Amino acid sequence: MEIQTAVEKILKVSPSVRIVSVCDLKGKLIFSQRSKKVKLLVSRNQSLASLKAAATDWRMRKKLARSLGACKYVVAEYDKVKRIVIPAGKNHILYVTTTASFDHNKIIRKVRSFR
């Protein structure tokens, strides 16, 4: 599935989906799109740094896969948002932010439907 199409489908899951980004495992941003109603809460530099940290963490999880099995997703819940990180193939991750109260399982189910 084309990256832009996948991102648009995730954004359409709910108005609670704020931003959907795709990056490689070095944290290089490949594509990102946000809901038109979203008020940005962090600067672009902070956002890119968070994306890079998520990619670094994902690489570590891949190293643990032989012992623990593959990581399916990671959720971080903050006061204002949730951050969901999901593998997108072998060399990329999806980085999705939603409102804090949103049921992140809806995003997980949508992404799994792409396979």
FENZI-V873095 format. One record per residue. PSI is psi in radians with two decimals (999 if undefined). OMEGA is omega as a letter, one per 20 degrees, with the letter a starting at -180 (* if undefined). D_LAST is the distance of its C-alpha to the last C-alpha in Angstrom with 2 decimals. Layout:
psi->PSI omega->OMEGA d_last->D_LAST
psi->PSI omega->OMEGA d_last->D_LAST
//
This chain:
psi->2.41 omega->r d_last->8.99
psi->2.46 omega->a d_last->12.44
psi->-0.86 omega->a d_last->13.20
psi->-0.70 omega->r d_last->15.79
psi->-0.77 omega->r d_last->13.84
psi->-0.78 omega->r d_last->11.16
psi->-0.77 omega->r d_last->14.27
psi->-0.67 omega->r d_last->16.11
psi->-0.69 omega->r d_last->13.63
psi->-0.75 omega->r d_last->13.86
psi->-0.54 omega->a d_last->17.60
psi->-0.11 omega->a d_last->17.94
psi->-0.70 omega->a d_last->16.80
psi->2.66 omega->r d_last->20.42
psi->-0.26 omega->r d_last->23.59
psi->-0.24 omega->r d_last->23.41
psi->2.14 omega->a d_last->20.66
psi->-1.01 omega->a d_last->22.92
psi->2.45 omega->r d_last->21.30
psi->2.17 omega->r d_last->17.90
psi->2.67 omega->r d_last->18.19
psi->2.31 omega->r d_last->16.30
psi->2.86 omega->r d_last->18.36
psi->-3.13 omega->a d_last->18.59
psi->0.06 omega->r d_last->19.74
psi->-0.02 omega->r d_last->23.31
psi->0.16 omega->r d_last->22.90
psi->2.15 omega->a d_last->23.28
psi->2.21 omega->r d_last->22.06
psi->-0.81 omega->a d_last->19.83
psi->2.54 omega->r d_last->19.44
psi->2.51 omega->r d_last->20.46
psi->2.57 omega->r d_last->21.22
psi->2.78 omega->r d_last->23.02
psi->2.50 omega->a d_last->24.05
psi->-0.39 omega->a d_last->27.41
psi->-0.02 omega->a d_last->29.10
psi->2.30 omega->r d_last->28.36
psi->2.13 omega->a d_last->31.40
psi->2.39 omega->a d_last->30.63
psi->-0.32 omega->r d_last->31.76
psi->2.78 omega->r d_last->31.77
psi->2.90 omega->r d_last->32.89
psi->-0.72 omega->r d_last->30.72
psi->-0.72 omega->r d_last->31.99
psi->-0.70 omega->r d_last->31.11
psi->-0.80 omega->r d_last->27.59
psi->-0.64 omega->r d_last->27.12
psi->-0.68 omega->r d_last->28.72
psi->-0.70 omega->r d_last->26.38
psi->-0.76 omega->r d_last->23.35
psi->-0.72 omega->r d_last->25.00
psi->-0.69 omega->r d_last->25.76
psi->-0.70 omega->r d_last->22.18
psi->-0.74 omega->r d_last->21.15
psi->-0.79 omega->r d_last->24.12
psi->-0.67 omega->a d_last->23.26
psi->-0.67 omega->r d_last->19.69
psi->-0.70 omega->r d_last->21.29
psi->-0.72 omega->r d_last->23.55
psi->-0.65 omega->r d_last->20.85
psi->-0.59 omega->r d_last->19.31
psi->-0.50 omega->r d_last->22.85
psi->-0.15 omega->a d_last->23.03
psi->-0.64 omega->a d_last->19.90
psi->-0.64 omega->a d_last->22.12
psi->-0.71 omega->a d_last->24.33
psi->-0.28 omega->a d_last->22.20
psi->2.90 omega->a d_last->18.68
psi->2.42 omega->r d_last->15.76
psi->2.29 omega->a d_last->16.01
psi->-0.65 omega->r d_last->13.22
psi->2.91 omega->r d_last->14.84
psi->2.40 omega->r d_last->18.42
psi->2.27 omega->r d_last->20.40
psi->2.18 omega->a d_last->23.86
psi->2.17 omega->r d_last->25.96
psi->3.08 omega->r d_last->28.99
psi->-0.66 omega->a d_last->31.68
psi->-0.42 omega->a d_last->30.33
psi->2.86 omega->r d_last->26.57
psi->2.54 omega->r d_last->23.52
psi->2.16 omega->a d_last->21.50
psi->2.21 omega->r d_last->17.92
psi->2.20 omega->a d_last->16.42
psi->2.43 omega->r d_last->12.78
psi->2.51 omega->r d_last->11.47
psi->1.44 omega->a d_last->9.77
psi->-2.87 omega->a d_last->9.59
psi->-0.42 omega->a d_last->12.87
psi->0.24 omega->a d_last->15.34
psi->2.78 omega->r d_last->14.48
psi->2.63 omega->r d_last->14.32
psi->2.39 omega->a d_last->13.92
psi->1.89 omega->a d_last->17.29
psi->2.31 omega->r d_last->17.73
psi->2.48 omega->r d_last->21.14
psi->3.05 omega->r d_last->22.14
psi->2.72 omega->a d_last->25.43
psi->-0.55 omega->a d_last->26.54
psi->-0.12 omega->a d_last->26.62
psi->2.46 omega->r d_last->23.09
psi->1.80 omega->a d_last->20.87
psi->-0.33 omega->r d_last->18.18
psi->-0.43 omega->r d_last->16.09
psi->-0.65 omega->r d_last->15.33
psi->-0.77 omega->a d_last->13.61
psi->-0.81 omega->r d_last->11.71
psi->-0.71 omega->a d_last->10.56
psi->-0.81 omega->a d_last->9.70
psi->-0.72 omega->r d_last->7.62
psi->-0.48 omega->r d_last->5.72
psi->-0.28 omega->r d_last->5.50
psi->-0.40 omega->a d_last->3.82
psi->999 omega->* d_last->0.00
//
